[in-house]
Amino acid sequence: MAMIPEILQKGAPVLRQKAREVPIADIRGVKIRKLLKDMADALGTQDDGIALAAPQIGISLRIFIVAKVALKLPEKLQERRSAQHRAELKRKEGYLAFINPVIMKLSKDKAVLDEGCLSVRPLYGKTRRSRKAAIRAYDESGRFFERGASGLLAQIFQHETDHLDGILFIDKATEVKEMPARDELGGRN
């Protein structure tokens, strides 16, 4: 069985680097397929994680993934469920891949939102983000697409593209606090 990559924490130099673009010819290749699987496996180990950028597992490439369950069933992730159940939901629904993403437009309308990060455990804070965002990227099949988003998905687009530029949410956050880990019922300890 292959080892699941570790999610790096804020001291790792790769998290502060501007990630490299993936050559278009490489998108459908074995290396990128393996990287996407490794990213999904790593994200699957985090019951409260809904997105992950390649630098978070040590690979300086402009790729991030988003758990589809976060788009379709955000209320399901908020319910008091076991960590195992949340992980199963993510595996069952799968992930969306964003390769060489570029944010095309951000709304002027902004909100101060609660935010955390799998690479900045156990800190949470308030981050000012645009309420709407439009992004363009390639999927895992090499197809170009554009997608608009509001709410949580717009926040994810901004957070993950920041990762690809070497920016962590704590660079922008206010009211940064340490948050206790979730217990097995999904509540806070």
Long-range contacts (C-beta under 8 A, 24 or more apart in sequence): 2-38, 2-41, 4-38, 4-41, 4-42, 4-44, 4-45, 5-38, 5-39, 5-41, 5-42, 5-57, 5-58, 6-42, 6-57, 6-58, 7-42, 7-45, 7-46, 7-52, 7-56, 7-57, 7-118, 7-119, 8-55, 8-56, 8-57, 8-58, 8-119, 9-119, 9-120, 9-121, 10-119, 10-120, 10-168, 10-170, 12-58, 12-119, 14-55, 14-58, 14-59, 14-60, 15-55, 15-56, 15-119, 15-163, 15-166, 15-168, 16-166, 16-168, 17-55, 17-60, 17-166, 18-164, 18-165, 18-166, 19-53, 19-54, 19-55, 19-60, 19-61, 19-62, 19-63, 19-163, 19-164, 19-165, 19-166, 20-60, 20-61, 20-62, 21-61, 21-62, 21-100, 22-61, 22-62, 22-63, 22-99, 22-100, 22-138, 24-100, 24-138, 24-142, 27-99, 27-138, 27-140, 27-141, 27-142, 28-140, 28-141, 28-142, 32-63, 32-99, 32-140, 33-140, 35-59, 35-61, 35-63, 36-63, 36-65, 36-95, 36-97, 36-140, 39-63, 39-65, 39-95, 40-65, 40-94, 40-95, 43-67, 43-90, 43-95, 43-118, 44-87, 44-90, 44-91, 45-87, 46-118, 47-83, 47-86, 47-87, 47-182, 47-186, 48-86, 48-116, 48-182, 49-118, 50-77, 50-90, 50-152, 50-156, 51-156, 51-159, 51-160, 52-118, 52-160, 53-160, 53-163, 53-164, 54-164, 55-163, 55-164, 55-166, 56-118, 56-119, 56-163, 62-99, 62-100, 62-101, 62-164, 63-97, 63-98, 63-99, 63-100, 64-97, 64-98, 64-101, 64-160, 64-161, 64-163, 64-164, 65-95, 65-96, 65-97, 65-98, 66-95, 66-96, 66-98, 66-153, 66-156, 66-160, 67-93, 67-94, 67-95, 68-93, 68-94, 68-95, 68-96, 69-93, 70-152, 70-153, 70-156, 71-96, 71-153, 74-152, 79-186, 80-185, 80-186, 80-187, 81-186, 82-184, 82-185, 82-186, 83-182, 83-184, 83-186, 86-186, 96-139, 97-139, 97-140, 98-135, 98-137, 98-138, 98-139, 98-160, 99-137, 99-138, 99-139, 99-140, 100-137, 100-138, 101-135, 101-136, 101-137, 101-157, 101-160, 101-161, 101-164, 102-135, 102-136, 102-137, 102-161, 103-133, 103-134, 103-135, 103-157, 103-158, 103-161, 104-134, 104-135, 104-136, 104-146, 105-132, 105-133, 105-134, 106-130, 106-132, 106-133, 106-158, 107-131, 107-132, 107-133, 107-154, 112-174, 113-155, 115-155, 115-159, 115-169, 115-173, 116-169, 116-179, 117-159, 117-168, 117-169, 117-170, 119-163, 119-168, 120-168, 120-169, 120-170, 122-178, 122-179, 122-180, 122-181, 123-170, 123-176, 123-177, 123-178, 123-179, 124-176, 124-177, 124-178, 124-179, 125-169, 125-170, 125-173, 125-174, 125-175, 125-176, 125-177, 126-173, 126-174, 126-175, 127-159, 127-169, 127-172, 127-173, 127-174, 128-172, 129-154, 129-155, 129-158, 129-159, 130-154, 130-158, 133-157, 133-158, 135-161
